[in-house]
Amino acid sequence: MLVLQRKAGQAIVIRLVDGRRVTVHVVRIRGHQVHLAIDGDRDIPVVRGEIARELVTGDADR
């Protein structure tokens, strides 16, 4: 696992094996909350961690 430290207004870029990129921007930090903006192709799924776990386990409350 890579751990990075970023300030508001900074970003990280994730390059996929096919050459496409996903950019994660730190928009705002307020207390213990970080607001992120994520840029990437629409066909690259981006979901919150708890949603990803539900998709894997099939444990979603409906």
PyMOL Python script that loads the backbone (N, CA, C, O; Angstrom):
from pymol import cmd

cmd.read_pdbstr("""\
ATOM      1  N   MET A   1       0.845  -1.175   0.000  1.00  0.00           N
ATOM      2  CA  MET A   1       0.000   0.000   0.000  1.00  0.00           C
ATOM      3  C   MET A   1       0.888   1.236   0.000  1.00  0.00           C
ATOM      4  O   MET A   1       1.869   1.321   0.739  1.00  0.00           O
ATOM      5  N   LEU A   2       0.527   2.165  -0.827  1.00  0.00           N
ATOM      6  CA  LEU A   2       1.225   3.446  -0.899  1.00  0.00           C
ATOM      7  C   LEU A   2       0.433   4.462  -0.084  1.00  0.00           C
ATOM      8  O   LEU A   2      -0.773   4.606  -0.284  1.00  0.00           O
ATOM      9  N   VAL A   3       1.085   5.159   0.822  1.00  0.00           N
ATOM     10  CA  VAL A   3       0.440   6.188   1.634  1.00  0.00           C
ATOM     11  C   VAL A   3       0.994   7.537   1.204  1.00  0.00           C
ATOM     12  O   VAL A   3       2.204   7.760   1.234  1.00  0.00           O
ATOM     13  N   LEU A   4       0.098   8.437   0.802  1.00  0.00           N
ATOM     14  CA  LEU A   4       0.496   9.758   0.332  1.00  0.00           C
ATOM     15  C   LEU A   4      -0.134  10.829   1.202  1.00  0.00           C
ATOM     16  O   LEU A   4      -1.203  10.632   1.779  1.00  0.00           O
ATOM     17  N   GLN A   5       0.530  11.944   1.285  1.00  0.00           N
ATOM     18  CA  GLN A   5       0.008  13.097   2.001  1.00  0.00           C
ATOM     19  C   GLN A   5      -0.197  14.213   0.990  1.00  0.00           C
ATOM     20  O   GLN A   5       0.732  14.562   0.262  1.00  0.00           O
ATOM     21  N   ARG A   6      -1.388  14.774   0.934  1.00  0.00           N
ATOM     22  CA  ARG A   6      -1.709  15.838  -0.012  1.00  0.00           C
ATOM     23  C   ARG A   6      -2.422  16.957   0.730  1.00  0.00           C
ATOM     24  O   ARG A   6      -3.065  16.730   1.755  1.00  0.00           O
ATOM     25  N   LYS A   7      -2.302  18.150   0.207  1.00  0.00           N
ATOM     26  CA  LYS A   7      -3.003  19.312   0.743  1.00  0.00           C
ATOM     27  C   LYS A   7      -4.163  19.649  -0.182  1.00  0.00           C
ATOM     28  O   LYS A   7      -4.218  19.182  -1.319  1.00  0.00           O
ATOM     29  N   ALA A   8      -5.085  20.458   0.311  1.00  0.00           N
ATOM     30  CA  ALA A   8      -6.193  20.914  -0.529  1.00  0.00           C
ATOM     31  C   ALA A   8      -5.621  21.594  -1.769  1.00  0.00           C
ATOM     32  O   ALA A   8      -4.684  22.388  -1.677  1.00  0.00           O
ATOM     33  N   GLY A   9      -6.185  21.280  -2.915  1.00  0.00           N
ATOM     34  CA  GLY A   9      -5.708  21.828  -4.179  1.00  0.00           C
ATOM     35  C   GLY A   9      -4.694  20.942  -4.880  1.00  0.00           C
ATOM     36  O   GLY A   9      -4.367  21.179  -6.043  1.00  0.00           O
ATOM     37  N   GLN A  10      -4.190  19.923  -4.192  1.00  0.00           N
ATOM     38  CA  GLN A  10      -3.232  19.005  -4.806  1.00  0.00           C
ATOM     39  C   GLN A  10      -3.957  17.760  -5.309  1.00  0.00           C
ATOM     40  O   GLN A  10      -5.139  17.565  -5.024  1.00  0.00           O
ATOM     41  N   ALA A  11      -3.246  16.921  -6.057  1.00  0.00           N
ATOM     42  CA  ALA A  11      -3.862  15.740  -6.662  1.00  0.00           C
ATOM     43  C   ALA A  11      -2.859  14.602  -6.738  1.00  0.00           C
ATOM     44  O   ALA A  11      -1.655  14.795  -6.572  1.00  0.00           O
ATOM     45  N   ILE A  12      -3.387  13.413  -6.992  1.00  0.00           N
ATOM     46  CA  ILE A  12      -2.557  12.268  -7.356  1.00  0.00           C
ATOM     47  C   ILE A  12      -3.103  11.715  -8.667  1.00  0.00           C
ATOM     48  O   ILE A  12      -4.294  11.842  -8.955  1.00  0.00           O
ATOM     49  N   VAL A  13      -2.239  11.108  -9.449  1.00  0.00           N
ATOM     50  CA  VAL A  13      -2.635  10.527 -10.730  1.00  0.00           C
ATOM     51  C   VAL A  13      -2.332   9.038 -10.680  1.00  0.00           C
ATOM     52  O   VAL A  13      -1.226   8.625 -10.331  1.00  0.00           O
ATOM     53  N   ILE A  14      -3.334   8.238 -11.035  1.00  0.00           N
ATOM     54  CA  ILE A  14      -3.182   6.785 -11.096  1.00  0.00           C
ATOM     55  C   ILE A  14      -3.218   6.404 -12.568  1.00  0.00           C
ATOM     56  O   ILE A  14      -4.207   6.650 -13.259  1.00  0.00           O
ATOM     57  N   ARG A  15      -2.130   5.801 -13.040  1.00  0.00           N
ATOM     58  CA  ARG A  15      -2.073   5.388 -14.445  1.00  0.00           C
ATOM     59  C   ARG A  15      -2.406   3.904 -14.518  1.00  0.00           C
ATOM     60  O   ARG A  15      -1.772   3.086 -13.852  1.00  0.00           O
ATOM     61  N   LEU A  16      -3.391   3.563 -15.322  1.00  0.00           N
ATOM     62  CA  LEU A  16      -3.801   2.179 -15.495  1.00  0.00           C
ATOM     63  C   LEU A  16      -2.886   1.488 -16.500  1.00  0.00           C
ATOM     64  O   LEU A  16      -2.180   2.149 -17.261  1.00  0.00           O
ATOM     65  N   VAL A  17      -2.902   0.165 -16.500  1.00  0.00           N
ATOM     66  CA  VAL A  17      -2.005  -0.583 -17.387  1.00  0.00           C
ATOM     67  C   VAL A  17      -2.283  -0.305 -18.859  1.00  0.00           C
ATOM     68  O   VAL A  17      -1.393  -0.454 -19.697  1.00  0.00           O
ATOM     69  N   ASP A  18      -3.512   0.099 -19.180  1.00  0.00           N
ATOM     70  CA  ASP A  18      -3.834   0.389 -20.585  1.00  0.00           C
ATOM     71  C   ASP A  18      -3.491   1.825 -20.972  1.00  0.00           C
ATOM     72  O   ASP A  18      -3.808   2.258 -22.080  1.00  0.00           O
ATOM     73  N   GLY A  19      -2.846   2.569 -20.068  1.00  0.00           N
ATOM     74  CA  GLY A  19      -2.407   3.925 -20.372  1.00  0.00           C
ATOM     75  C   GLY A  19      -3.363   5.017 -19.937  1.00  0.00           C
ATOM     76  O   GLY A  19      -2.986   6.188 -19.889  1.00  0.00           O
ATOM     77  N   ARG A  20      -4.608   4.647 -19.617  1.00  0.00           N
ATOM     78  CA  ARG A  20      -5.557   5.660 -19.156  1.00  0.00           C
ATOM     79  C   ARG A  20      -5.179   6.115 -17.747  1.00  0.00           C
ATOM     80  O   ARG A  20      -4.423   5.447 -17.042  1.00  0.00           O
ATOM     81  N   ARG A  21      -5.718   7.258 -17.361  1.00  0.00           N
ATOM     82  CA  ARG A  21      -5.379   7.830 -16.060  1.00  0.00           C
ATOM     83  C   ARG A  21      -6.630   8.172 -15.269  1.00  0.00           C
ATOM     84  O   ARG A  21      -7.667   8.531 -15.826  1.00  0.00           O
ATOM     85  N   VAL A  22      -6.504   8.051 -13.964  1.00  0.00           N
ATOM     86  CA  VAL A  22      -7.518   8.516 -13.025  1.00  0.00           C
ATOM     87  C   VAL A  22      -6.823   9.541 -12.140  1.00  0.00           C
ATOM     88  O   VAL A  22      -5.771   9.257 -11.566  1.00  0.00           O
ATOM     89  N   THR A  23      -7.403  10.727 -12.030  1.00  0.00           N
ATOM     90  CA  THR A  23      -6.824  11.781 -11.205  1.00  0.00           C
ATOM     91  C   THR A  23      -7.734  12.018 -10.008  1.00  0.00           C
ATOM     92  O   THR A  23      -8.939  12.214 -10.162  1.00  0.00           O
ATOM     93  N   VAL A  24      -7.148  11.998  -8.817  1.00  0.00           N
ATOM     94  CA  VAL A  24      -7.884  12.245  -7.577  1.00  0.00           C
ATOM     95  C   VAL A  24      -7.417  13.590  -7.035  1.00  0.00           C
ATOM     96  O   VAL A  24      -6.251  13.759  -6.678  1.00  0.00           O
ATOM     97  N   HIS A  25      -8.346  14.547  -6.978  1.00  0.00           N
ATOM     98  CA  HIS A  25      -8.055  15.899  -6.502  1.00  0.00           C
ATOM     99  C   HIS A  25      -8.551  16.050  -5.064  1.00  0.00           C
ATOM    100  O   HIS A  25      -9.664  15.631  -4.746  1.00  0.00           O
ATOM    101  N   VAL A  26      -7.741  16.641  -4.203  1.00  0.00           N
ATOM    102  CA  VAL A  26      -8.196  16.993  -2.862  1.00  0.00           C
ATOM    103  C   VAL A  26      -8.829  18.377  -2.975  1.00  0.00           C
ATOM    104  O   VAL A  26      -8.135  19.376  -3.162  1.00  0.00           O
ATOM    105  N   VAL A  27     -10.144  18.422  -2.861  1.00  0.00           N
ATOM    106  CA  VAL A  27     -10.875  19.672  -3.040  1.00  0.00           C
ATOM    107  C   VAL A  27     -10.865  20.495  -1.758  1.00  0.00           C
ATOM    108  O   VAL A  27     -10.603  21.697  -1.779  1.00  0.00           O
ATOM    109  N   ARG A  28     -11.154  19.826  -0.637  1.00  0.00           N
ATOM    110  CA  ARG A  28     -11.261  20.552   0.624  1.00  0.00           C
ATOM    111  C   ARG A  28     -11.027  19.585   1.776  1.00  0.00           C
ATOM    112  O   ARG A  28     -11.387  18.410   1.699  1.00  0.00           O
ATOM    113  N   ILE A  29     -10.426  20.088   2.833  1.00  0.00           N
ATOM    114  CA  ILE A  29     -10.257  19.329   4.067  1.00  0.00           C
ATOM    115  C   ILE A  29     -10.926  20.140   5.162  1.00  0.00           C
ATOM    116  O   ILE A  29     -10.573  21.293   5.405  1.00  0.00           O
ATOM    117  N   ARG A  30     -11.893  19.523   5.815  1.00  0.00           N
ATOM    118  CA  ARG A  30     -12.625  20.214   6.875  1.00  0.00           C
ATOM    119  C   ARG A  30     -12.734  19.264   8.061  1.00  0.00           C
ATOM    120  O   ARG A  30     -13.504  18.304   8.026  1.00  0.00           O
ATOM    121  N   GLY A  31     -11.962  19.535   9.111  1.00  0.00           N
ATOM    122  CA  GLY A  31     -11.968  18.642  10.269  1.00  0.00           C
ATOM    123  C   GLY A  31     -11.435  17.274   9.879  1.00  0.00           C
ATOM    124  O   GLY A  31     -10.318  17.142   9.378  1.00  0.00           O
ATOM    125  N   HIS A  32     -12.259  16.254  10.121  1.00  0.00           N
ATOM    126  CA  HIS A  32     -11.866  14.878   9.793  1.00  0.00           C
ATOM    127  C   HIS A  32     -12.434  14.414   8.456  1.00  0.00           C
ATOM    128  O   HIS A  32     -12.390  13.224   8.146  1.00  0.00           O
ATOM    129  N   GLN A  33     -12.965  15.340   7.664  1.00  0.00           N
ATOM    130  CA  GLN A  33     -13.516  14.981   6.361  1.00  0.00           C
ATOM    131  C   GLN A  33     -12.653  15.543   5.240  1.00  0.00           C
ATOM    132  O   GLN A  33     -12.179  16.677   5.298  1.00  0.00           O
ATOM    133  N   VAL A  34     -12.468  14.719   4.227  1.00  0.00           N
ATOM    134  CA  VAL A  34     -11.727  15.128   3.038  1.00  0.00           C
ATOM    135  C   VAL A  34     -12.685  15.040   1.854  1.00  0.00           C
ATOM    136  O   VAL A  34     -13.312  14.003   1.639  1.00  0.00           O
ATOM    137  N   HIS A  35     -12.799  16.105   1.097  1.00  0.00           N
ATOM    138  CA  HIS A  35     -13.648  16.125  -0.093  1.00  0.00           C
ATOM    139  C   HIS A  35     -12.751  15.883  -1.306  1.00  0.00           C
ATOM    140  O   HIS A  35     -11.784  16.608  -1.537  1.00  0.00           O
ATOM    141  N   LEU A  36     -13.091  14.851  -2.073  1.00  0.00           N
ATOM    142  CA  LEU A  36     -12.295  14.458  -3.228  1.00  0.00           C
ATOM    143  C   LEU A  36     -13.098  14.639  -4.510  1.00  0.00           C
ATOM    144  O   LEU A  36     -14.319  14.481  -4.516  1.00  0.00           O
ATOM    145  N   ALA A  37     -12.410  14.969  -5.585  1.00  0.00           N
ATOM    146  CA  ALA A  37     -12.988  14.973  -6.931  1.00  0.00           C
ATOM    147  C   ALA A  37     -12.170  13.985  -7.751  1.00  0.00           C
ATOM    148  O   ALA A  37     -10.939  14.019  -7.730  1.00  0.00           O
ATOM    149  N   ILE A  38     -12.855  13.110  -8.468  1.00  0.00           N
ATOM    150  CA  ILE A  38     -12.174  12.044  -9.196  1.00  0.00           C
ATOM    151  C   ILE A  38     -12.474  12.186 -10.681  1.00  0.00           C
ATOM    152  O   ILE A  38     -13.635  12.178 -11.092  1.00  0.00           O
ATOM    153  N   ASP A  39     -11.418  12.319 -11.487  1.00  0.00           N
ATOM    154  CA  ASP A  39     -11.531  12.426 -12.943  1.00  0.00           C
ATOM    155  C   ASP A  39     -11.040  11.139 -13.582  1.00  0.00           C
ATOM    156  O   ASP A  39      -9.973  10.627 -13.244  1.00  0.00           O
ATOM    157  N   GLY A  40     -11.833  10.628 -14.506  1.00  0.00           N
ATOM    158  CA  GLY A  40     -11.423   9.448 -15.252  1.00  0.00           C
ATOM    159  C   GLY A  40     -12.481   9.113 -16.283  1.00  0.00           C
ATOM    160  O   GLY A  40     -13.562   9.701 -16.292  1.00  0.00           O
ATOM    161  N   ASP A  41     -12.169   8.177 -17.140  1.00  0.00           N
ATOM    162  CA  ASP A  41     -13.139   7.743 -18.142  1.00  0.00           C
ATOM    163  C   ASP A  41     -14.375   7.169 -17.457  1.00  0.00           C
ATOM    164  O   ASP A  41     -14.275   6.547 -16.400  1.00  0.00           O
ATOM    165  N   ARG A  42     -15.533   7.381 -18.063  1.00  0.00           N
ATOM    166  CA  ARG A  42     -16.798   6.932 -17.473  1.00  0.00           C
ATOM    167  C   ARG A  42     -16.874   5.418 -17.309  1.00  0.00           C
ATOM    168  O   ARG A  42     -17.620   4.934 -16.458  1.00  0.00           O
ATOM    169  N   ASP A  43     -16.127   4.668 -18.095  1.00  0.00           N
ATOM    170  CA  ASP A  43     -16.213   3.210 -17.993  1.00  0.00           C
ATOM    171  C   ASP A  43     -15.338   2.638 -16.878  1.00  0.00           C
ATOM    172  O   ASP A  43     -15.296   1.421 -16.694  1.00  0.00           O
ATOM    173  N   ILE A  44     -14.642   3.492 -16.136  1.00  0.00           N
ATOM    174  CA  ILE A  44     -13.848   3.047 -14.988  1.00  0.00           C
ATOM    175  C   ILE A  44     -14.714   3.233 -13.744  1.00  0.00           C
ATOM    176  O   ILE A  44     -14.984   4.365 -13.344  1.00  0.00           O
ATOM    177  N   PRO A  45     -15.155   2.125 -13.126  1.00  0.00           N
ATOM    178  CA  PRO A  45     -16.031   2.259 -11.968  1.00  0.00           C
ATOM    179  C   PRO A  45     -15.297   2.869 -10.773  1.00  0.00           C
ATOM    180  O   PRO A  45     -14.165   2.498 -10.464  1.00  0.00           O
ATOM    181  N   VAL A  46     -15.963   3.806 -10.114  1.00  0.00           N
ATOM    182  CA  VAL A  46     -15.444   4.412  -8.885  1.00  0.00           C
ATOM    183  C   VAL A  46     -16.575   4.359  -7.868  1.00  0.00           C
ATOM    184  O   VAL A  46     -17.628   4.963  -8.074  1.00  0.00           O
ATOM    185  N   VAL A  47     -16.363   3.643  -6.777  1.00  0.00           N
ATOM    186  CA  VAL A  47     -17.375   3.542  -5.721  1.00  0.00           C
ATOM    187  C   VAL A  47     -16.706   3.691  -4.363  1.00  0.00           C
ATOM    188  O   VAL A  47     -15.508   3.447  -4.219  1.00  0.00           O
ATOM    189  N   ARG A  48     -17.491   4.094  -3.369  1.00  0.00           N
ATOM    190  CA  ARG A  48     -16.975   4.181  -1.999  1.00  0.00           C
ATOM    191  C   ARG A  48     -16.635   2.779  -1.504  1.00  0.00           C
ATOM    192  O   ARG A  48     -17.214   1.795  -1.964  1.00  0.00           O
ATOM    193  N   GLY A  49     -15.694   2.693  -0.563  1.00  0.00           N
ATOM    194  CA  GLY A  49     -15.237   1.405  -0.045  1.00  0.00           C
ATOM    195  C   GLY A  49     -16.350   0.530   0.492  1.00  0.00           C
ATOM    196  O   GLY A  49     -16.370  -0.672   0.226  1.00  0.00           O
ATOM    197  N   GLU A  50     -17.286   1.114   1.252  1.00  0.00           N
ATOM    198  CA  GLU A  50     -18.369   0.310   1.825  1.00  0.00           C
ATOM    199  C   GLU A  50     -19.292  -0.245   0.742  1.00  0.00           C
ATOM    200  O   GLU A  50     -19.852  -1.328   0.908  1.00  0.00           O
ATOM    201  N   ILE A  51     -19.455   0.475  -0.352  1.00  0.00           N
ATOM    202  CA  ILE A  51     -20.268  -0.018  -1.466  1.00  0.00           C
ATOM    203  C   ILE A  51     -19.537  -1.153  -2.178  1.00  0.00           C
ATOM    204  O   ILE A  51     -20.160  -2.147  -2.553  1.00  0.00           O
ATOM    205  N   ALA A  52     -18.241  -1.020  -2.366  1.00  0.00           N
ATOM    206  CA  ALA A  52     -17.453  -2.076  -3.011  1.00  0.00           C
ATOM    207  C   ALA A  52     -17.529  -3.364  -2.198  1.00  0.00           C
ATOM    208  O   ALA A  52     -17.659  -4.447  -2.770  1.00  0.00           O
ATOM    209  N   ARG A  53     -17.450  -3.260  -0.873  1.00  0.00           N
ATOM    210  CA  ARG A  53     -17.549  -4.454  -0.021  1.00  0.00           C
ATOM    211  C   ARG A  53     -18.922  -5.110  -0.159  1.00  0.00           C
ATOM    212  O   ARG A  53     -19.024  -6.336  -0.206  1.00  0.00           O
ATOM    213  N   GLU A  54     -19.978  -4.293  -0.224  1.00  0.00           N
ATOM    214  CA  GLU A  54     -21.327  -4.838  -0.392  1.00  0.00           C
ATOM    215  C   GLU A  54     -21.463  -5.560  -1.728  1.00  0.00           C
ATOM    216  O   GLU A  54     -22.107  -6.606  -1.807  1.00  0.00           O
ATOM    217  N   LEU A  55     -20.863  -5.010  -2.768  1.00  0.00           N
ATOM    218  CA  LEU A  55     -20.930  -5.650  -4.081  1.00  0.00           C
ATOM    219  C   LEU A  55     -20.242  -7.004  -4.067  1.00  0.00           C
ATOM    220  O   LEU A  55     -20.710  -7.949  -4.703  1.00  0.00           O
ATOM    221  N   VAL A  56     -19.127  -7.104  -3.340  1.00  0.00           N
ATOM    222  CA  VAL A  56     -18.370  -8.359  -3.273  1.00  0.00           C
ATOM    223  C   VAL A  56     -19.107  -9.388  -2.430  1.00  0.00           C
ATOM    224  O   VAL A  56     -19.193 -10.556  -2.809  1.00  0.00           O
ATOM    225  N   THR A  57     -19.644  -8.957  -1.275  1.00  0.00           N
ATOM    226  CA  THR A  57     -20.282  -9.902  -0.353  1.00  0.00           C
ATOM    227  C   THR A  57     -21.751 -10.124  -0.654  1.00  0.00           C
ATOM    228  O   THR A  57     -22.343 -11.085  -0.163  1.00  0.00           O
ATOM    229  N   GLY A  58     -22.356  -9.244  -1.462  1.00  0.00           N
ATOM    230  CA  GLY A  58     -23.784  -9.351  -1.733  1.00  0.00           C
ATOM    231  C   GLY A  58     -24.625  -8.989  -0.527  1.00  0.00           C
ATOM    232  O   GLY A  58     -25.766  -9.435  -0.403  1.00  0.00           O
ATOM    233  N   ASP A  59     -24.064  -8.179   0.368  1.00  0.00           N
ATOM    234  CA  ASP A  59     -24.676  -7.865   1.656  1.00  0.00           C
ATOM    235  C   ASP A  59     -25.397  -6.523   1.664  1.00  0.00           C
ATOM    236  O   ASP A  59     -25.563  -5.933   2.731  1.00  0.00           O
ATOM    237  N   ALA A  60     -25.819  -6.033   0.537  1.00  0.00           N
ATOM    238  CA  ALA A  60     -26.444  -4.708   0.481  1.00  0.00           C
ATOM    239  C   ALA A  60     -27.831  -4.739   1.105  1.00  0.00           C
ATOM    240  O   ALA A  60     -28.628  -5.631   0.815  1.00  0.00           O
ATOM    241  N   ASP A  61     -28.115  -3.767   1.959  1.00  0.00           N
ATOM    242  CA  ASP A  61     -29.462  -3.611   2.518  1.00  0.00           C
ATOM    243  C   ASP A  61     -30.353  -3.010   1.444  1.00  0.00           C
ATOM    244  O   ASP A  61     -29.985  -2.017   0.818  1.00  0.00           O
ATOM    245  N   ARG A  62     -31.495  -3.588   1.229  1.00  0.00           N
ATOM    246  CA  ARG A  62     -32.389  -3.084   0.182  1.00  0.00           C
ATOM    247  C   ARG A  62     -33.692  -2.679   0.768  1.00  0.00           C
ATOM    248  O   ARG A  62     -34.580  -2.228   0.045  1.00  0.00           O
TER     249      ARG A  62
END
""", "prot")
cmd.dss("prot")
cmd.show_as("cartoon", "prot")
cmd.util.cbc("prot")
cmd.orient("prot")
